[in-house]
Amino acid sequence: MTFAANAFQHRLVLVTGGAQGIGLAIVRAFAQLGATVVLADRQAGKAQQAAAELVELGWQVQAEACDVAQPAQIAALVARVTQRHARLDVVIHNAAYFPLTPFAHIDAELLQRTLSVNLMAPFFLAQAALPWMRRQGGGRLLVTSSVTGPKVAYPGLAHYAASKAGVNGFIRAAALELAPYGITVNGVEPGMIRTPAMANLGGEALTRTIGTAVPLGRLGEPEDIAAAMVFLASSAAGYITGQTLVVDGGALLPETVLPT
């Protein structure tokens, strides 16, 4: 990170889906820069373990259990966090649900959970955070979107693509309505990132093939997304709102897949 070591000192950052992969990298990045970070995840045990390991490094990280598909749990999470800390500066919705499923096999239950976790949760998180951010005179709302849906498609991810296209619409609309309160709303669109969730897309051979097709010659790392989140949450991005930043190593640039 190029930011000062105390860039987020005295800031409270809430990250959903923070127990592994991109979410954990985001938690680490903000904690390393002095923030108090609340790591929320549906997997309570994994969240507690991740938080404990970061606390051992001297960072201020706390774990909370939350299934963001349940609006009541989101409201309770924000209530607990704000009662404990009496502030909320940055909210990052990173939790996602995307089991690889052929289009014809997407049923109502699968589609509902996908939309609940990926698209509906940002609405409820923003609504719960809004009173605190208004009282403080501003804040940052950030969402992990995706190039899948807004920019491209991937076989077996029609439900996920639809939810992420909706996320980008949410970002623009929420940014417009919340701007008068000094609240910015932005997102990051990751390309192919090396995370445990990539197992959904196939084996190691497939991920290597995908990596070699990226113009920068590699898959993205969770830290690449975390760096973009830190920028968008910082004062350096204070005049940016309603935008999504593509972080994909240039994968969207070629008109066709170029030979290696």
C-alpha positions, 0 to 999 in steps of 0.5 A: 500500500502507498498510503500512510500507515495510519491512513484509516486510524479512528475509522470503523470499517465493516466488511461482509464476506470477510472470512476468506478470499477477496473479503479477507484481503480487504479486511487485512488492507484496512486493518494494516492502515490503522482502521478498526475492522468488523469482519462479518461472515455467514461462517462464524467459526471461520470469521472468528479464526480469521479475526483472531489471526489478524489480532495477533498481528496487532491489528484491530479486527472483530468478527461478527456472524451474519447471513446477509440474505436475511435483512433482519440479520443485517439490521442487527449486525449494524445495530451491534456494531454502531452501539459498540463503536458509536460510528460507522465510516466505511461499509463494504459489501463483498459477500457473494453467492454464485454456484455454477449452474446451467441456465435451465437448472436455475430454480426459484430458490437458487435465484432468490438466494443469489439476488438476496446476497448479491443485490438486496443486501447492499440496499439493506446495509446502506439503509442501516448505515445511513442514519450514522453516516448522515450524523457524521456528515458523510461516509463511504459505501462500497460494493464488490461487483463483477465484470460478469453481468455488467460487461461480459457473460460466463456459462452457468452464471446467468443468475450471478450476472443478473445480480451484478448488473443490478448492483451497478444500477444500485451504485449509480442510483444510491450515489445520486440520492445519498450525495447530499449527505456527503456519502459516496457510493462506488464499486469494484468490478473484479475480473478473474481473481485467484480465490478459493471461489474459483473452484466453482469455475473448474480445475487448476488447468482451466485457471492457468489457461484463463491466466495466460489469456489476460494481457498482464499475463496472470490472474488477479490476486485478492490484494489487487481488489483490496487496493482498489477498495482502499483507494475508493474509501480514501480521501483521494477518492472524495470526488468520485461517486456512482462509479465502478472500477474494473480491475481485470488485468486488461482482460476486457481489452482484446476484441478476441482471445489472442494467441499466446 
